[in-house]
């Protein structure tokens, strides 16, 4: 039976929802489908502006400018500016890009995304430096979510952003160049910083990154390069994922990394193993005297296994409600963390310093390891020896070790 054009018979709200999954250029092309679709694109409330498919910078700029002019004063829920296509760089037409962003802010946009080229790959291209946002006036009483990728921000921009966008709750910065050390906001609930560089800060020796956000609920710090992290007021944190790539970590100098998120429910704490730093890391943890009362899920890298798992056992003993533990072992020499007498459980072994303890609610331990890692057997033996009523232990191969690939997360937003 011929039922006709059923899609065109849907309400305009559903048409706009369908168009929101398309790049803006494809959304405009829907005008040829039927008379009902002819002008729908001009009133869409979600726009994904993408450079892919454009052969020149001039044609892209002309299209986007005409698109926004055709919308008049139609409000926007979401606006994404994605310039990751070949040969088109936002910095080449910075002032025009500023006008587009300001148009979105004036249109009461709630979610704004700006993506320039991946700076690692851009080094091989004949292109300018990262798109700078320092002269773009970010002022909005409606903006709730801001996602930045591959752009450059400085302290003036961040200060203006936090003071002139009182509704901002979610800030996501992936692979950006950040020329600032302090992140302070009274409204932000979610902060994600991944694979970020602090070039000028490192050059002048200022590498302390301070986060002061009393309403923050979710924190993701991904692979800060040679930068030290300081958490000031984050007592509202529920989920924290901290990936640090530095040999500057000592709890004597940065105990706040562990003490500040003491109320979290889910904690992921990954740092590389640096032999010179581990003694201070382990011994000073006990000085923090932290109890993770709410913690139910814990994920750690192999730094916690040093010196016969003293740091791991400390965390287990002080997390009374822990239900699941994940260990990601990256170092091929993890067996060096354990003393042979400890495995044999002799009376004089170093492990005897740590009495057996009970993790009543711990139900599962997952261990991800490299192929042919003989340390896994040693680790399992220690866990079975020290934990009364041991939980289920599963061993899985690591598909690929490395800090989280945050750039893959870009497509999760607004798509």
C-alpha positions as CSV (number, residue, x, y, z in Angstrom):
1,X,0.0,0.0,0.0
2,X,1.3,3.5,-0.9
3,X,1.1,5.5,2.3
4,X,2.7,8.6,0.8
5,X,5.3,10.8,2.4
6,X,4.8,10.0,6.1
7,X,8.0,11.8,7.3
8,X,6.8,15.1,5.9
9,X,3.6,14.7,7.9
10,X,5.5,14.7,11.2
11,X,5.4,17.8,13.4
12,X,8.1,20.5,12.9
13,X,9.7,19.6,16.2
14,X,10.5,16.1,14.9
15,X,11.8,17.5,11.7
16,X,14.2,19.7,13.5
17,X,15.3,16.8,15.7
18,X,16.1,14.8,12.5
19,X,18.1,17.7,11.1
20,X,20.1,18.1,14.3
21,X,21.9,14.9,13.4
22,X,23.1,16.3,10.1
23,X,25.9,18.7,9.3
24,X,24.4,22.2,8.6
25,X,25.1,21.9,4.9
26,X,23.2,18.6,4.6
27,X,20.4,20.1,6.8
28,X,20.0,22.9,4.3
29,X,19.9,20.4,1.4
30,X,16.7,18.9,2.9
31,X,14.8,21.8,1.4
32,X,14.6,19.9,-1.9
33,X,12.8,16.9,-0.3
34,X,9.3,18.5,-0.4
35,X,7.5,21.8,0.0
36,X,7.1,21.0,3.8
37,X,10.9,20.9,4.2
38,X,11.7,24.0,2.1
39,X,12.2,26.5,4.9
40,X,12.5,24.2,7.9
41,X,16.3,24.5,8.1
42,X,16.1,28.2,8.8
43,X,14.3,27.6,12.1
44,X,16.4,24.7,13.3
45,X,17.5,25.2,16.9
46,X,20.5,22.9,16.8
47,X,23.3,23.6,14.2
48,X,26.4,21.5,13.4
49,X,28.6,23.6,11.2
50,X,31.3,21.4,9.7
51,X,34.1,22.2,7.3
52,X,34.1,18.7,5.8
53,X,33.0,18.7,2.2
54,X,34.1,22.3,1.6
55,X,36.9,22.7,-1.0
56,X,37.9,26.2,0.0
57,X,37.9,28.5,3.0
58,X,36.1,31.1,1.1
59,X,33.1,28.9,0.2
60,X,32.9,27.7,3.9
61,X,32.9,31.3,5.2
62,X,30.3,32.4,2.6
63,X,28.0,29.4,3.5
64,X,28.1,29.8,7.3
65,X,27.6,33.6,7.1
66,X,24.6,33.2,4.8
67,X,23.2,30.5,7.0
68,X,23.3,32.6,10.1
69,X,21.9,35.6,8.4
70,X,18.9,33.6,7.1
71,X,18.0,32.5,10.6
72,X,17.2,36.1,11.8
73,X,16.5,35.9,15.5
74,X,15.5,32.2,15.9
75,X,16.8,31.0,19.3
76,X,19.5,28.3,19.3
77,X,19.7,25.3,21.7
78,X,23.1,24.1,20.4
79,X,25.8,25.4,18.0
80,X,28.8,23.4,17.0
81,X,31.6,24.9,14.9
82,X,33.9,22.1,13.7
83,X,36.9,23.2,11.6
84,X,38.9,20.0,11.7
85,X,38.6,19.5,7.9
86,X,41.7,19.8,5.7
87,X,43.0,23.3,4.8
88,X,40.5,25.4,6.7
89,X,41.7,27.0,9.9
90,X,39.6,29.2,12.2
91,X,42.6,31.5,13.0
92,X,42.7,32.5,9.3
93,X,39.3,34.2,9.6
94,X,39.3,34.9,13.4
95,X,37.1,38.0,13.4
96,X,34.5,36.3,11.2
97,X,34.5,33.2,13.5
98,X,34.1,35.6,16.5
99,X,30.9,37.0,14.8
100,X,29.5,33.5,14.4
101,X,30.2,32.7,18.1
102,X,28.7,36.0,19.2
103,X,25.6,35.3,17.0
104,X,25.1,32.0,18.8
105,X,25.5,33.6,22.2
106,X,23.0,36.3,21.3
107,X,20.6,33.6,20.2
108,X,20.5,32.3,23.8
109,X,22.5,29.1,22.9
110,X,22.7,26.6,25.8
111,X,25.4,24.3,24.3
112,X,28.4,25.7,22.4
113,X,31.2,23.6,20.8
114,X,34.3,25.0,19.0
115,X,36.8,22.6,17.4
116,X,39.9,23.6,15.6
117,X,42.5,21.3,14.2
118,X,44.2,18.7,16.4
119,X,47.5,20.5,17.2
120,X,49.6,17.4,17.1
121,X,48.5,16.7,13.5
122,X,48.4,20.4,12.5
123,X,52.2,20.5,12.9
124,X,52.5,18.6,9.7
125,X,50.2,21.1,7.9
126,X,50.9,24.5,6.5
127,X,48.5,26.2,8.9
128,X,48.5,28.9,11.6
129,X,48.7,28.5,15.3
130,X,45.7,27.5,17.4
131,X,42.5,29.6,17.2
132,X,42.7,32.1,20.0
133,X,39.6,32.9,22.1
134,X,41.1,35.7,24.2
135,X,39.5,38.5,22.3
136,X,36.1,36.8,21.8
137,X,33.5,38.4,24.2
138,X,31.9,35.5,25.9
139,X,28.8,37.0,27.7
140,X,25.7,34.9,28.1
141,X,23.1,34.3,30.8
142,X,21.9,31.1,29.0
143,X,25.1,29.2,28.1
144,X,25.3,26.0,30.2
145,X,27.7,23.8,28.3
146,X,31.0,24.8,26.5
147,X,33.1,22.3,24.6
148,X,36.5,23.4,23.3
149,X,39.0,21.3,21.2
150,X,42.3,22.4,19.7
151,X,41.9,26.1,20.6
152,X,44.0,28.4,22.7
153,X,42.6,30.1,25.9
154,X,44.3,32.3,28.4
155,X,43.6,33.5,31.9
156,X,41.7,36.6,30.7
157,X,39.3,34.5,28.7
158,X,38.7,32.1,31.6
159,X,38.1,34.9,34.0
160,X,35.6,36.5,31.7
161,X,34.0,33.2,31.0
162,X,33.4,32.3,34.6
163,X,32.2,35.8,35.5
164,X,30.1,36.6,32.5
165,X,28.4,33.2,32.0
166,X,26.6,32.7,35.3
167,X,24.6,29.6,34.0
168,X,27.7,27.7,32.9
169,X,27.8,24.2,34.4
170,X,29.9,22.1,32.0
171,X,33.3,23.0,30.6
172,X,35.1,20.5,28.4
173,X,38.6,21.3,27.0
174,X,40.3,18.7,24.9
175,X,43.8,19.0,23.4
176,X,43.8,22.8,24.0
177,X,46.7,25.2,24.6
178,X,46.0,26.7,28.0
179,X,47.8,29.8,29.1
180,X,46.3,29.9,32.6
181,X,46.9,28.2,35.9
182,X,43.7,28.9,37.9
183,X,40.3,27.5,37.3
184,X,37.8,29.1,39.7
185,X,34.1,29.0,39.3
186,X,31.1,29.1,41.7
187,X,28.7,27.5,39.2
188,X,30.6,24.8,37.3
189,X,29.4,21.3,38.0
190,X,31.4,19.4,35.4
191,X,35.0,20.0,34.3
192,X,37.0,17.9,31.8
193,X,40.6,18.8,30.8
194,X,42.4,16.3,28.6
195,X,45.8,16.2,26.8
196,X,46.3,19.9,27.5
197,X,49.5,21.8,27.2
198,X,50.7,24.7,29.4
199,X,53.7,25.8,27.3
200,X,54.4,29.3,28.7
201,X,53.7,28.1,32.2
202,X,56.3,25.3,31.9
203,X,58.8,27.6,30.3
204,X,58.7,30.0,33.2
205,X,58.5,27.3,35.8
206,X,54.9,27.9,36.9
207,X,53.3,24.5,36.7
208,X,50.8,24.4,39.6
209,X,47.3,24.0,38.1
210,X,44.7,25.1,40.7
211,X,41.1,24.0,40.6
212,X,38.7,25.8,43.0
213,X,35.0,24.9,42.3
214,X,32.8,24.2,45.3
215,X,29.8,22.9,43.2
216,X,31.9,20.6,41.0
217,X,30.3,17.1,40.8
218,X,32.4,15.5,38.0
219,X,36.1,16.1,37.3
220,X,38.2,14.6,34.5
221,X,41.9,15.5,34.3
222,X,43.5,13.7,31.4
223,X,47.3,13.4,31.0
224,X,48.5,16.8,32.2
225,X,52.0,17.0,30.8
226,X,54.7,18.1,33.3
227,X,52.1,20.0,35.3
228,X,51.2,19.7,39.0
229,X,47.6,19.6,40.1
230,X,46.2,21.3,43.2
231,X,42.5,20.8,44.3
232,X,41.3,23.5,46.6
233,X,37.5,23.3,47.2
234,X,35.9,20.3,45.5
235,X,34.0,18.7,48.3
236,X,30.9,18.2,46.1
237,X,32.8,15.8,43.8
238,X,31.0,12.5,43.1
239,X,33.1,11.3,40.2
240,X,36.8,12.0,39.7
241,X,39.1,10.7,36.9
242,X,42.7,12.0,37.3
243,X,45.4,11.1,34.7
244,X,48.8,12.7,35.4
245,X,51.9,12.4,33.2
246,X,54.5,13.9,35.5
247,X,57.4,12.9,37.8
248,X,56.7,15.8,40.2
249,X,54.0,14.0,42.3
250,X,54.7,13.6,46.0
251,X,52.0,13.7,48.6
252,X,54.3,15.8,50.8
253,X,53.8,18.6,48.3
254,X,50.5,17.7,46.7
255,X,48.4,15.8,49.3
256,X,45.3,17.6,48.1
257,X,45.1,15.3,45.1
258,X,44.0,12.5,47.4
259,X,42.5,14.4,50.4
260,X,40.3,16.8,48.3
261,X,38.1,14.2,46.6
262,X,37.5,12.2,49.7
263,X,33.7,12.3,49.2
264,X,33.8,10.7,45.8
265,X,31.8,7.7,44.8
266,X,33.9,6.8,41.7
267,X,37.6,7.5,41.6
268,X,40.1,6.8,38.9
269,X,43.7,7.8,39.7
270,X,46.4,7.1,37.1
271,X,50.0,8.2,37.2
272,X,53.1,6.7,35.6
273,X,55.7,5.0,37.7
274,X,58.8,7.0,38.5
275,X,61.1,5.0,40.8
276,X,62.6,8.1,42.4
277,X,59.2,9.5,43.5
278,X,57.5,6.4,44.8
279,X,58.9,6.3,48.3
280,X,57.6,9.7,49.0
281,X,54.3,8.9,47.3
282,X,53.7,5.8,49.5
283,X,55.0,7.1,52.9
284,X,53.2,10.4,52.8
285,X,49.9,8.9,51.9
286,X,49.4,7.8,55.5
287,X,50.0,11.3,56.7
288,X,46.9,12.4,54.8
289,X,44.7,10.2,57.0
290,X,41.8,10.1,54.5
291,X,38.8,7.8,54.7
292,X,36.8,7.4,51.5
293,X,33.5,6.8,53.1
294,X,31.4,7.0,49.9
295,X,33.8,5.3,47.5
296,X,32.3,2.3,45.6
297,X,34.4,2.1,42.4
298,X,38.2,2.5,42.4
299,X,40.5,2.3,39.4
300,X,44.3,2.6,39.8
301,X,47.5,2.2,37.7
302,X,50.5,0.2,38.9
303,X,52.0,3.0,41.0
304,X,49.9,1.6,43.9
305,X,51.7,-1.8,43.8
306,X,55.2,-0.4,44.8
307,X,56.7,-1.7,48.0
308,X,54.4,-4.7,48.2
309,X,51.2,-2.9,47.5
310,X,51.3,-0.6,50.6
311,X,49.4,2.2,48.9
312,X,46.8,-0.2,47.5
313,X,46.2,-1.7,50.9
314,X,45.9,1.7,52.5
315,X,43.2,2.7,50.1
316,X,41.4,-0.6,50.5
317,X,41.5,-0.4,54.3
318,X,40.1,3.2,54.2
319,X,37.3,2.6,51.7
320,X,34.7,0.7,53.8
321,X,32.0,0.7,51.0
322,X,34.2,-0.2,48.1
323,X,32.5,-2.7,45.7
324,X,34.8,-2.8,42.6
325,X,38.5,-2.4,42.1
326,X,40.2,-2.1,38.8
327,X,44.0,-2.3,38.4
328,X,45.7,-1.3,35.1
329,X,49.2,-2.6,35.0
330,X,51.4,-1.0,32.4
331,X,54.9,-1.5,33.6
332,X,56.5,-4.7,32.2
333,X,58.7,-4.7,35.4
334,X,55.9,-4.8,37.9
335,X,57.4,-7.9,39.5
336,X,60.1,-5.6,40.8
337,X,57.5,-4.0,43.1
338,X,57.2,-7.2,45.1
339,X,59.7,-8.9,47.4
340,X,60.1,-12.6,47.0
341,X,59.8,-13.3,50.8
342,X,56.4,-11.5,50.7
343,X,55.1,-14.0,48.2
344,X,56.2,-16.8,50.4
345,X,54.5,-15.1,53.3
346,X,57.4,-15.8,55.7
347,X,57.2,-14.4,59.2
348,X,60.0,-11.9,58.5
349,X,58.8,-10.7,55.2
350,X,57.9,-7.1,54.6
351,X,54.3,-8.0,53.9
352,X,53.9,-9.1,57.6
353,X,54.0,-5.3,58.4
354,X,50.5,-5.2,56.9
355,X,47.9,-7.3,58.7
356,X,45.1,-9.0,56.9
357,X,42.0,-7.0,56.6
358,X,38.4,-7.5,55.5
359,X,36.7,-5.7,52.6
360,X,33.2,-6.7,53.3
361,X,31.5,-5.0,50.3
362,X,34.3,-5.6,47.8
363,X,32.8,-8.0,45.2
364,X,35.1,-7.8,42.2
365,X,38.7,-7.1,41.3
366,X,39.6,-6.7,37.6
367,X,43.3,-6.7,36.6
368,X,44.3,-5.5,33.2
369,X,47.9,-6.5,32.3
370,X,50.4,-6.7,29.5
371,X,51.0,-10.1,27.8
372,X,53.4,-12.4,29.7
373,X,53.5,-10.2,32.8
374,X,54.6,-12.5,35.6
375,X,53.8,-9.9,38.2
376,X,50.1,-10.8,37.9
377,X,50.5,-14.1,39.7
378,X,52.5,-12.4,42.5
379,X,49.8,-9.7,42.8
380,X,46.9,-12.2,43.0
381,X,48.8,-14.2,45.7
382,X,49.3,-11.1,47.8
383,X,45.6,-10.1,47.4
384,X,44.4,-13.6,48.4
385,X,46.7,-13.6,51.4
386,X,45.8,-10.2,52.8
387,X,42.1,-9.8,52.0
388,X,39.9,-11.8,54.3
389,X,37.0,-13.3,52.3
390,X,38.6,-12.4,48.9
391,X,36.3,-11.3,46.1
392,X,36.1,-12.5,42.6
393,X,39.3,-11.8,40.7
394,X,39.4,-11.6,36.9
395,X,42.5,-11.1,34.7
396,X,42.1,-9.4,31.3
397,X,44.7,-8.4,28.7
398,X,45.2,-4.7,28.1
399,X,44.0,-3.8,24.6
400,X,46.4,-0.8,24.4
401,X,47.9,1.1,27.3
402,X,48.0,4.8,27.4
403,X,46.2,7.7,28.9
404,X,42.6,8.0,27.8
405,X,42.1,9.1,24.2
406,X,40.0,12.2,25.0
407,X,39.6,13.3,21.4
408,X,37.4,10.3,20.7
409,X,35.0,11.7,23.3
410,X,34.3,14.8,21.1
411,X,31.7,13.0,19.1
412,X,29.7,12.0,22.2
413,X,28.5,15.6,22.6
414,X,25.6,17.1,20.7
415,X,25.8,14.4,17.9
